[in-house]
């Protein structure tokens, strides 16, 4: 569990570094990107190893409908991640599409995982996403929305979202628990 907690903390600190200590980060120049990337990867490795090694300690038992809510929230999360780099009209309406997608991902996983390790992993990353949004909003009080988007961009986003969601669900079924109701 310690490795998991340290991994979530390292991920969060590495991502928040440039926002909380911009002078220090700027002083590192281009090398700072590499340092942050190494810390993020180290955090991910620690989270994976810590989560896989954690003893299962159930805190709650997810209700039967949670799988459906999980899959809906995951589809939304994938769409939000995609919207951040799309030419869709959705991109023009959201200030933090990737962080909102991360929060949706975290909530989705908390709905279907009622153990302590899941609470630490998904809850911790969800809290990081909220903290990141608050820090960005406090620093950049004036927000200028992206200008653009088209129906074609919306269609491309929808198609790519469905394809990526299918790929993620297939990968999840292959290496982890079956992500759909009814079992495999």
Backbone bond lengths (Angstrom), bond angles and torsions (degrees), N, CA, C in turn:
res aa  C-N    CA-C-N  psi(-1)  N-CA   C-N-CA  omega(-1)  CA-C   N-CA-C  phi
1 X - - - 1.455 - - 1.528 110.55 -
2 X 1.315 116.48 -32.90 1.464 120.68 -179.77 1.525 110.44 -62.02
3 X 1.322 116.31 -43.11 1.465 120.90 179.97 1.529 110.25 -62.38
4 X 1.309 116.89 -39.94 1.465 121.87 178.48 1.523 110.71 -63.34
5 X 1.311 117.16 -48.04 1.471 121.78 179.65 1.528 110.14 -61.21
6 X 1.339 116.61 -44.27 1.472 120.12 179.15 1.523 111.35 -64.33
7 X 1.334 117.08 -37.13 1.461 120.72 178.25 1.517 112.17 -63.86
8 X 1.330 116.93 -45.11 1.471 120.52 178.00 1.527 109.81 -63.87
9 X 1.327 116.96 -41.18 1.468 121.13 179.51 1.529 111.00 -64.94
10 X 1.329 117.16 -41.83 1.468 120.51 -179.81 1.519 110.87 -66.44
11 X 1.331 117.29 -44.23 1.473 121.98 176.41 1.535 109.76 -55.73
12 X 1.326 115.58 -49.76 1.465 120.62 -176.98 1.520 111.50 -64.16
13 X 1.328 116.84 -45.90 1.466 120.62 -178.75 1.526 111.16 -64.13
14 X 1.327 116.83 -42.61 1.466 119.85 -179.60 1.523 110.97 -62.85
15 X 1.333 116.94 -41.46 1.461 119.73 -179.88 1.524 112.58 -72.46
16 X 1.318 117.28 -35.01 1.465 120.26 -178.57 1.530 113.32 -82.71
17 X 1.329 117.12 -12.19 1.460 122.63 -174.26 1.524 113.19 -51.51
18 X 1.340 117.48 -52.45 1.468 118.89 -175.91 1.522 112.49 -69.39
19 X 1.320 117.17 -20.50 1.459 119.84 -179.89 1.533 111.73 -87.63
20 X 1.339 115.56 -34.28 1.464 119.00 -178.08 1.527 113.31 -90.76
21 X 1.326 116.32 -24.06 1.463 120.72 178.94 1.530 109.46 -134.82
22 X 1.340 117.15 63.72 1.470 119.56 -174.49 1.525 113.44 -62.73
23 X 1.322 117.76 -35.30 1.461 120.19 179.11 1.517 111.89 -64.73
24 X 1.315 116.15 -44.99 1.454 120.70 179.11 1.524 110.72 -64.38
25 X 1.321 115.70 -42.67 1.471 119.96 -179.65 1.527 110.28 -65.59
26 X 1.310 117.91 -42.23 1.463 121.29 179.37 1.520 110.58 -64.32
27 X 1.330 117.12 -36.45 1.460 121.47 178.74 1.521 113.52 -64.28
28 X 1.306 117.02 -19.56 1.463 121.06 178.96 1.526 112.44 -82.12
29 X 1.343 116.48 -13.31 1.461 120.44 179.30 1.519 112.16 62.35
30 X 1.327 115.63 -151.10 1.464 121.71 -178.92 1.518 111.98 -63.86
31 X 1.323 117.60 -29.84 1.469 121.08 179.32 1.530 111.07 -61.69
32 X 1.324 116.64 -26.03 1.452 120.99 179.21 1.521 112.65 -61.82
33 X 1.347 116.77 -33.97 1.466 119.94 177.82 1.524 110.24 -62.27
34 X 1.321 116.14 -41.94 1.462 120.42 178.89 1.509 112.28 -65.39
35 X 1.329 116.38 -41.13 1.466 120.91 179.20 1.526 109.68 -62.65
36 X 1.324 116.61 -46.85 1.461 120.58 179.97 1.527 110.28 -63.17
37 X 1.325 117.26 -41.85 1.470 120.55 179.25 1.532 111.17 -61.45
38 X 1.319 116.94 -43.19 1.474 120.39 178.50 1.528 110.59 -63.39
39 X 1.323 116.85 -41.38 1.466 120.11 178.98 1.528 111.82 -65.82
40 X 1.329 116.67 -39.62 1.469 120.20 178.25 1.524 110.25 -64.38
41 X 1.333 117.27 -46.69 1.468 120.57 178.77 1.530 110.47 -62.00
42 X 1.324 117.09 -42.43 1.471 120.50 177.56 1.531 110.21 -60.90
43 X 1.325 116.72 -40.75 1.464 120.58 177.68 1.521 111.67 -62.51
44 X 1.331 117.07 -42.26 1.469 120.92 179.05 1.528 110.13 -63.76
45 X 1.329 117.11 -45.74 1.468 120.71 178.85 1.527 110.26 -59.67
46 X 1.321 116.68 -44.23 1.462 120.43 179.44 1.528 111.21 -63.57
47 X 1.345 116.70 -39.85 1.463 119.82 178.92 1.527 111.07 -64.57
48 X 1.326 116.97 -44.98 1.465 120.53 -179.13 1.526 110.44 -63.04
49 X 1.324 116.54 -50.00 1.469 120.20 -178.98 1.532 111.10 -64.43
50 X 1.321 116.35 -42.47 1.461 120.25 179.90 1.520 112.48 -66.14
51 X 1.322 117.27 -40.06 1.463 121.41 -179.88 1.521 110.56 -67.25
52 X 1.330 115.82 -44.07 1.473 119.84 -178.84 1.530 111.62 -67.03
53 X 1.318 117.56 -30.44 1.468 121.06 -177.21 1.531 113.08 -89.83
54 X 1.328 116.54 -11.20 1.467 119.99 -174.45 1.526 111.72 -67.97
55 X 1.301 114.53 139.81 1.462 121.25 173.92 1.523 108.61 -68.44
56 X 1.316 117.20 139.57 1.461 120.48 179.77 1.526 108.85 -78.51
57 X 1.317 115.06 116.98 1.466 122.33 176.64 1.529 107.19 -126.14
58 X 1.313 115.26 98.72 1.461 119.25 -177.71 1.522 111.23 -68.72
59 X 1.330 114.18 136.06 1.458 121.58 177.78 1.529 108.96 -109.31
60 X 1.326 116.63 -39.47 1.459 122.31 175.35 1.518 108.20 -146.45
61 X 1.312 115.04 166.40 1.458 121.16 179.55 1.522 108.02 -115.55
62 X 1.319 116.12 115.48 1.465 119.79 -175.71 1.534 112.29 -59.69
63 X 1.316 117.16 140.85 1.470 120.85 177.63 1.536 110.35 -71.02
64 X 1.323 116.63 161.50 1.468 121.38 -175.90 1.521 112.92 -60.97
65 X 1.320 117.38 -32.42 1.461 120.65 -177.33 1.529 113.09 -75.98
66 X 1.326 117.00 -10.58 1.467 120.63 -175.16 1.525 112.57 -62.90
67 X 1.332 117.86 -30.86 1.470 120.09 179.49 1.525 110.29 -63.66
68 X 1.332 116.96 -40.73 1.462 120.29 178.41 1.530 110.82 -65.97
69 X 1.314 116.21 -43.21 1.466 120.09 178.05 1.523 110.27 -64.46
70 X 1.331 116.37 -39.55 1.465 120.86 177.78 1.522 110.77 -58.20
71 X 1.322 116.55 -49.36 1.461 119.30 -176.95 1.525 111.89 -66.06
72 X 1.318 116.84 -36.05 1.464 119.72 176.79 1.529 110.49 -65.67
73 X 1.335 116.14 -45.99 1.469 119.69 178.85 1.531 111.68 -64.99
74 X 1.322 117.23 -34.32 1.469 120.07 177.58 1.523 111.31 -67.47
75 X 1.318 117.28 -39.71 1.466 120.38 176.25 1.531 109.68 -61.86
76 X 1.325 116.17 -42.01 1.473 120.82 176.75 1.529 110.28 -63.92
77 X 1.330 117.24 -42.86 1.470 120.83 -179.67 1.524 111.03 -60.92
78 X 1.321 116.80 -45.01 1.472 120.18 179.18 1.524 109.78 -62.34
79 X 1.329 117.01 -42.44 1.461 120.54 177.86 1.517 112.80 -62.62
80 X 1.322 117.01 -39.38 1.465 120.75 179.02 1.525 111.54 -67.53
81 X 1.345 116.49 -41.09 1.463 119.03 176.19 1.525 109.68 -59.85
82 X 1.323 116.29 -44.47 1.461 120.33 179.62 1.520 112.91 -66.51
83 X 1.321 116.60 -36.41 1.467 120.70 -178.46 1.518 112.07 -60.08
84 X 1.313 116.81 -29.95 1.463 121.02 -177.57 1.526 112.17 -59.67
85 X 1.314 117.28 -28.72 1.467 120.65 -177.88 1.524 112.62 -120.78
86 X 1.316 116.43 15.53 1.460 120.30 -176.62 1.528 111.00 -93.02
87 X 1.309 114.34 176.97 1.467 121.06 172.24 1.524 108.38 -111.53
88 X 1.339 114.54 34.97 1.465 120.37 -179.19 1.524 110.46 -88.98
89 X 1.309 114.61 162.87 1.464 119.47 176.41 1.526 111.20 -71.42
90 X 1.338 117.07 -23.09 1.464 120.64 177.52 1.524 110.99 -61.98
91 X 1.314 116.82 -38.23 1.468 120.54 179.60 1.525 111.33 -58.26
92 X 1.313 116.34 -35.43 1.465 120.53 -178.32 1.533 112.20 -73.23
93 X 1.321 117.26 -14.74 1.463 120.54 -175.88 1.529 113.80 -100.40
94 X 1.322 117.80 -13.07 1.460 120.95 -174.74 1.520 111.51 -115.47
95 X 1.296 116.24 134.60 1.463 120.28 178.00 1.532 111.24 -80.39
96 X 1.307 117.37 -38.45 1.471 121.63 -174.86 1.524 111.16 -128.93
97 X 1.318 119.14 65.08 1.467 118.49 -176.30 1.531 113.83 -62.25
98 X 1.322 118.54 -40.82 1.469 119.28 -178.81 1.528 111.57 -69.21
99 X 1.299 117.55 -42.43 1.464 120.43 179.35 1.530 110.77 -68.51
100 X 1.324 116.68 -36.14 1.462 119.97 175.47 1.525 109.65 -66.66
101 X 1.332 117.00 -37.73 1.459 121.26 175.02 1.521 111.43 -62.96
102 X 1.317 116.70 -40.44 1.467 120.96 178.07 1.524 110.25 -63.83
103 X 1.316 117.04 -41.01 1.458 121.00 178.26 1.531 110.43 -64.93
104 X 1.322 117.05 -41.60 1.467 121.31 177.04 1.527 110.29 -61.98
105 X 1.327 117.04 -42.67 1.477 122.64 177.24 1.525 110.02 -59.59
106 X 1.320 116.78 -45.83 1.468 120.99 -178.10 1.527 111.10 -64.45
107 X 1.317 117.17 -46.55 1.465 120.84 179.85 1.526 109.92 -62.67
108 X 1.327 116.84 -42.20 1.464 121.08 179.11 1.525 110.90 -56.77
109 X 1.317 116.39 -44.84 1.462 120.14 -178.00 1.529 112.49 -74.16
110 X 1.313 117.13 -30.34 1.476 119.32 175.80 1.528 111.05 -68.34
111 X 1.328 116.70 -30.49 1.461 119.94 179.43 1.528 112.66 -63.78
112 X 1.335 117.33 -31.83 1.471 120.03 -174.34 1.523 113.71 -109.95
113 X 1.319 117.41 1.04 1.462 121.76 179.78 1.521 108.94 -128.89
114 X 1.314 116.28 109.73 1.454 119.76 -175.77 1.517 114.68 -104.08
115 X 1.313 117.11 22.19 1.472 119.79 -178.82 1.525 111.19 -99.78
116 X 1.325 115.83 164.70 1.460 121.94 -175.86 1.526 112.56 -62.81
117 X 1.334 117.11 -43.38 1.463 119.85 -179.58 1.533 110.70 -60.99
118 X 1.324 117.51 -39.98 1.469 120.92 178.12 1.522 111.17 -66.59
119 X 1.328 116.12 -38.42 1.466 119.96 177.31 1.523 110.16 -61.37
120 X 1.334 116.41 -42.39 1.467 120.36 179.40 1.531 110.51 -66.69
121 X 1.340 116.90 -48.41 1.465 120.55 -176.50 1.522 111.78 -67.78
122 X 1.320 116.74 -61.96 1.465 120.13 -174.13 1.522 111.83 -73.34
123 X 1.331 117.00 -38.81 1.461 119.73 176.30 1.518 111.45 -65.19
124 X 1.330 116.08 -42.07 1.467 119.96 179.21 1.520 112.77 -63.21
125 X 1.327 116.38 -43.53 1.470 119.12 179.39 1.524 111.44 -71.42
126 X 1.326 117.31 -32.22 1.462 119.72 174.57 1.521 111.49 -65.72
127 X 1.326 115.98 -42.44 1.470 119.65 176.80 1.524 111.49 -64.38
128 X 1.347 116.38 -37.99 1.462 119.27 176.42 1.532 110.28 -60.03
129 X 1.334 117.48 -44.66 1.469 120.46 -179.12 1.529 111.01 -59.77
130 X 1.327 116.75 -43.19 1.466 120.74 178.30 1.526 110.18 -64.30
131 X 1.333 117.03 -45.06 1.472 120.85 179.49 1.520 110.72 -60.57
132 X 1.319 116.44 -42.55 1.472 120.70 179.82 1.530 110.44 -61.04
133 X 1.337 116.90 -43.81 1.467 119.93 178.58 1.527 111.12 -62.54
134 X 1.331 116.58 -43.15 1.465 120.12 -179.51 1.527 111.43 -64.18
135 X 1.326 117.10 -41.61 1.466 121.11 179.65 1.527 110.46 -65.55
136 X 1.332 116.78 -43.72 1.469 120.35 178.66 1.531 110.01 -62.43
137 X 1.322 117.04 -45.90 1.468 120.44 -178.85 1.518 111.97 -64.18
138 X 1.330 117.15 -36.45 1.464 120.48 178.87 1.527 110.62 -68.92
139 X 1.319 116.57 -37.95 1.460 120.66 -178.77 1.526 111.49 -75.62
140 X 1.318 116.70 -44.86 1.465 122.32 -177.27 1.523 109.06 -110.43
141 X 1.313 115.35 78.95 1.457 119.71 -175.24 1.521 112.99 -64.70
142 X 1.320 116.21 -33.24 1.463 120.12 179.05 1.521 108.09 -94.76
143 X 1.318 115.38 123.51 1.461 121.45 -178.99 1.517 109.50 -116.10
144 X 1.310 115.45 126.03 1.452 120.93 175.90 1.522 107.79 -106.31
145 X 1.323 117.24 110.17 1.468 119.39 -178.73 1.521 111.98 -62.72
146 X 1.311 114.39 150.87 1.461 120.67 174.75 1.513 108.40 -62.69
147 X 1.291 116.02 134.44 1.462 120.96 -179.39 1.524 108.68 -99.75
148 X 1.280 116.46 118.48 1.458 119.42 178.59 1.506 111.20 149.20
149 X 1.294 114.07 -162.62 1.451 120.70 -177.77 1.503 110.55 104.60
150 X 1.308 113.73 149.23 1.465 119.17 -177.99 1.519 108.89 -151.98
151 X 1.332 116.73 162.78 1.468 119.02 175.16 1.537 111.68 -58.93
152 X 1.314 116.81 -36.22 1.464 119.95 176.77 1.519 111.49 -62.42
153 X 1.327 116.89 -39.62 1.456 121.48 176.74 1.518 111.05 -64.70
154 X 1.347 116.31 -37.01 1.466 120.43 177.54 1.527 110.79 -64.30
155 X 1.315 116.07 -43.33 1.468 120.65 -179.49 1.521 110.31 -65.04
156 X 1.334 116.77 -45.69 1.473 119.72 177.85 1.525 110.88 -59.19
157 X 1.331 116.82 -43.44 1.463 120.69 178.77 1.521 110.52 -60.46
158 X 1.330 117.96 -44.34 1.466 121.33 -179.25 1.528 111.13 -62.93
159 X 1.323 116.99 -44.61 1.470 120.50 -178.86 1.527 110.40 -66.01
160 X 1.319 116.82 -46.68 1.470 120.61 -179.74 1.528 110.08 -63.54
161 X 1.328 117.03 -39.44 1.467 120.83 178.30 1.521 110.59 -59.64
162 X 1.323 117.67 -46.25 1.467 120.79 -179.20 1.532 111.39 -65.19
163 X 1.321 117.30 -40.17 1.470 120.62 179.45 1.530 110.28 -66.06
164 X 1.323 116.85 -47.29 1.467 120.33 -179.45 1.527 110.43 -65.53
165 X 1.329 117.92 -40.88 1.464 120.64 177.25 1.529 110.33 -59.69
166 X 1.329 116.67 -43.81 1.460 120.41 177.49 1.522 111.85 -61.10
167 X 1.324 116.25 -42.63 1.474 120.29 179.16 1.530 111.16 -65.18
168 X 1.328 116.97 -43.05 1.469 120.98 179.32 1.532 109.95 -64.40
169 X 1.332 116.76 -43.53 1.468 120.01 178.98 1.526 110.52 -63.53
170 X 1.332 117.50 -41.70 1.463 120.79 177.87 1.513 112.08 -63.43
171 X 1.317 116.94 -43.81 1.463 120.91 177.68 1.529 110.47 -63.93
172 X 1.323 116.26 -41.57 1.457 121.13 179.11 1.528 110.30 -61.83
173 X 1.332 116.84 -42.97 1.466 120.73 179.20 1.528 111.00 -64.61
174 X 1.315 115.84 -32.43 1.464 120.70 -178.07 1.524 112.28 -75.11
175 X 1.349 117.14 -44.27 1.470 119.58 -174.39 1.526 114.48 -105.90
176 X 1.312 117.34 -10.60 1.461 118.68 -175.39 1.507 111.05 -139.49
177 X 1.297 116.85 -159.51 1.467 120.19 179.12 1.528 111.65 -65.86
178 X 1.317 116.55 147.82 1.458 122.52 175.87 1.521 108.91 -60.64
179 X 1.344 118.47 124.73 1.470 120.02 -171.84 1.535 115.69 -86.80
180 X 1.333 117.51 4.24 1.457 119.16 -175.49 1.537 110.91 -120.54
181 X 1.311 117.47 157.58 1.478 120.32 179.28 1.533 110.61 -62.70
182 X 1.309 115.50 150.61 1.448 120.19 172.81 1.520 115.16 94.66
183 X 1.294 119.19 -8.94 1.465 121.00 179.02 1.515 112.55 76.98
184 X 1.324 115.42 169.41 1.471 120.59 -176.27 1.502 111.38 -87.24
